[in-house]
């Protein structure tokens, strides 16, 4: 069994839809109540937030 390790305190109001993007080594998630799409880049331990014009319930990666 693998241990769970906290890597980030995101402080999202309503975090949903976490997705790992293998090519960029980044974790993406939505903050529905905060109306944002967020990313954490593991290699640099850096987060970014993109504010959305309205609440969103899902997202996907395109190829």
N, C-alpha and C positions, 0 to 999 in steps of 0.2 A: 504494500500500500504506500502511495506517495503522500508526502506531507503537503499541506496547503500553506503557501507563504504569501503574506500580504506584501505587495510591491508598491502600492499606491493608495493614498487616501484621497479619493476623487472628490468627495464632498458634493456629489450630485444630489439634486433634490429628489429625482425619481429616475435612477439609472436603469436602463433597459437595453436589451439586444446586444450584448457583448459579442464581438467578432474578432478573431485573431487573423491578421493579414500576414501570411507567411513571408511574402516577398519583401515587405518593408520592415518586418519584425516589429509590428505595431499592434496594439490593442485598440479597437474602436468601440464606442458605445454611445447611445443616445441618452440625453437627460431630457425626458419628456416634459416635465414641469418647467425646467430651465430653458427649454427650447434651444437645445444645442446638440451638435455632433462633436464628440470629443475623441482625442487620440492620445495614447501614451506610447512613446518610442522607447523600447527597452534598452537599446544600445546606448542612448544618450540620457536616459532617465528624464525625458522631457515630455511635457503635456502641451496640447494645443486645443483650443476651443473655437468652433465655428458656430456663431449664433444663427439660428434659423428664424425665418419670418413668421412661422406658426408651429404649433406642436406637431411632432412627427412620431409615428408608432413603429417605424421600421426603416431599414436602409439595406442596400446590398452593394457589393463590389462589382464593377464591370471589368471585362477582360480586354 
